Structures are given as C-alpha cells and as structure tokens.
C-alpha cells in the first residue's frame, strides 16, 4: 500500500512510508503538499494537523474520493472535534460524509501501587460514577513514598473516547448539528466519554477520582 505522511516536521522515520515535511517559507504548506500527494495515487495519507479551512477542505475531498486519511485537530473531545471542523468553515455535508471515526485521548497519571491508599467513595463520587463504580466499595487515593518520589503517582496511561460516525449521527451533522442532538444519538450507541473511561480505571484502582476530574472533568 502506498502510504504518505505530511508532517511538521518529520520526527521519526517510518519504514515503508514516504514522509514529506512542510516548509511554509517555501510555500509548502499542508494543503499544497496534500494536493500534490493526491496525484501520486496514495492509499493512505497521514496529515499531521488540520489548521485551516484550506487544509480541511482538501483533506475532506481526499477522503470523499476513496483515500484513507488520518489527521489531528485541536479539540476538547470527540464531539468538540466535529464543531472544530465546522468552525473552520468545512461544509456540513463534507463533515457528515467524509469523517468515519474520531478518537480523543488524554494522559492520566497512574497511582503508585506501593503506597496507594484505599478510601470509601463519598456519596457525591458514587453518584457521579454510578454503575461505572461496578459495586466496588473502595477507591484509591495517592499517598506518597520513596518509590514514587513522594508524589503518589508512578507512570501514565491514556484515556480514550471513540466516536464512530453512524447514519443517524451523519443525519444530525448534515441537518442541524447541535451538541444536544449529537449526545442524544450517542446515548443509544454505548458511547463512553473520556471521563467515563477514567472512572473505569478508578474502579479498577489504577488512578484516583481527583486525577480523572483534573484530566477529563466536565466543568
């Protein structure tokens, strides 16, 4: 498969891929290089970042013509990424038809297993976590020891939120994209938010409630 990346800059060499750095001073922007790349019959395009309407539109057109396009946008979560594209000026029909999946991720610190301390979840915490607490009577909080340099945490892992574009979701984005409308569609699809993913880790003792709230809180 012909895989081509467009990066700013190229940080790691990927065997089997053609990697192209952008150079804005020379006029080699994401959008300009992407247009050139489309003439090389690529199967997969890795586009470092969608920063402007020109790049967004070319990427969407590439996806619409049968190319598999991976890219990134700066957004709070998966739903926000939809509105980020719309705010850039991408037409609703392009977002609805060109996007297949959006993944959001955040890094959270892991509790030090040598010193983490079990505590009973407060009523407010239990109410917010709901079924995600999975009947666990206790959660863990950081304490601090020499092994974790008194921080209470050791290591990190990612929280993930995956939004798959289904036909009902495409209809909402195409006709009247609102956060409430999108959430109503996702409610019937077992959609897991970043915060809910984090609460699962809290129930398993991997991280603390406060850490999830810090990284993926809704406030």
C-alpha positions, 0 to 999 in steps of 0.5 A, spaced: 500 500 500 502 506 498 502 510 504 504 518 505 505 522 511 505 530 511 508 532 517 511 538 521 516 536 521 518 529 520 520 526 527 521 519 526 522 515 520 517 510 518 519 504 514 515 503 508 512 510 508 514 516 504 514 522 509 514 529 506 515 535 511 512 542 510 516 548 509 511 554 509 517 559 507 517 555 501 510 555 500 509 548 502 504 548 506 499 542 508 494 543 503 499 544 497 503 538 499 496 534 500 494 536 493 500 534 490 500 527 494 493 526 491 496 525 484 501 520 486 495 515 487 496 514 495 492 509 499 493 512 505 495 519 507 497 521 514 496 529 515 499 531 521 494 537 523 488 540 520 489 548 521 485 551 516 479 551 512 484 550 506 487 544 509 480 541 511 477 542 505 482 538 501 483 533 506 475 532 506 475 531 498 481 526 499 477 522 503 470 523 499 474 520 493 476 513 496 483 515 500 484 513 507 486 519 511 488 520 518 489 527 521 489 531 528 485 537 530 485 541 536 479 539 540 476 538 547 473 531 545 470 527 540 464 531 539 468 538 540 472 535 534 466 535 529 464 543 531 472 544 530 471 542 523 465 546 522 468 552 525 473 552 520 468 553 515 468 545 512 461 544 509 456 540 513 455 535 508 463 534 507 463 533 515 457 528 515 460 524 509 467 524 509 469 523 517 468 515 519 471 515 526 474 520 531 478 518 537 480 523 543 485 521 548 488 524 554 494 522 559 492 520 566 497 519 571 497 512 574 497 511 582 503 508 585 501 501 587 506 501 593 503 506 597 496 507 594 491 508 599 484 505 599 478 510 601 470 509 601 467 513 595 463 519 598 456 519 596 457 525 591 463 520 587 458 514 587 453 518 584 457 521 579 460 514 577 454 510 578 454 503 575 461 505 572 463 504 580 461 496 578 459 495 586 466 496 588 466 499 595 473 502 595 477 507 591 484 509 591 487 515 593 495 517 592 499 517 598 506 518 597 513 514 598 520 513 596 518 509 590 514 514 587 518 520 589 513 522 594 508 524 589 503 518 589 503 517 582 508 512 578 507 512 570 501 514 565 496 511 561 491 514 556 484 515 556 480 514 550 473 516 547 471 513 540 466 516 536 464 512 530 460 516 525 453 512 524 447 514 519 443 517 524 449 521 527 451 523 519 443 525 519 444 530 525 451 533 522 448 534 515 441 537 518 442 541 524 448 539 528 447 541 535 451 538 541 444 536 544 442 532 538 449 529 537 449 526 545 442 524 544 444 519 538 450 517 542 446 515 548 443 509 544 450 507 541 454 505 548 458 511 547 463 512 553 466 519 554 473 520 556 471 521 563 467 515 563 473 511 561 477 514 567 472 512 572 473 505 569 480 505 571 478 508 578 474 502 579 479 498 577 484 502 582 489 504 577 488 512 578 484 516 583 477 520 582 481 527 583 486 525 577 480 523 572 476 530 574 483 534 573 484 530 566 477 529 563 472 533 568 466 536 565 466 543 568 
